[in-house]
Amino acid sequence: MGTKLLLTGAPGCGKTTLLRKVLERLPADAAGGFYTQEMRTSSGRIGFEIVTLSGRRAILAHVDVRSNWRVGRYGVNLNAMDEVAVPALLEAQQAGRLVVIDEIGPMEAFSARFCQLVEAVLRSPADVFGTVVLRPTPFGDRVKALPGVKVIQVTPQNRDELEEKITRLLLG
């Protein structure tokens, strides 16, 4: 069973920033998958974008997206999950790389393909490094309870010291 490490914490605590800092310390071809980042204008956050570690980008959710799937004021673009995020995870797993999943949250969980793949990857021998929503959600709670999954809570107070610890864990 590979290393299964998921970061959790309150929104804005630095989970994705920490994940990206750790990835910068790993060999360039060691990981595959995706991370999410905020889309902002001068008036504030307007959405979220998926960025694969190979450089593909897609809008995950946006205030202007019309969708049957919504989280707060954001319409969720399921095509981004199914056509960009899911293939990135599959490619990483098939190549034997560290599988990076940022984030396992309510927006992403609208995709049945994503949910099935995340559970399969977490039950496989693959090494996984990602983030998962802190608040209770059906899918997030199920993922956190899977055998072998280690969940680390990130706070503004501990995020800097976690960078070294997590890097050592992932490098073995």
Helices and strands as residue ranges (DSSP letters): E 4-8, H 15-24, E 31-41, E 44-52, E 57-62, E 70-71, E 74-76, H 78-80, I 81-85, H 86-94, E 98-104, G 108-110, H 112-123, E 128-132, H 138-144, E 149-153, H 159-171
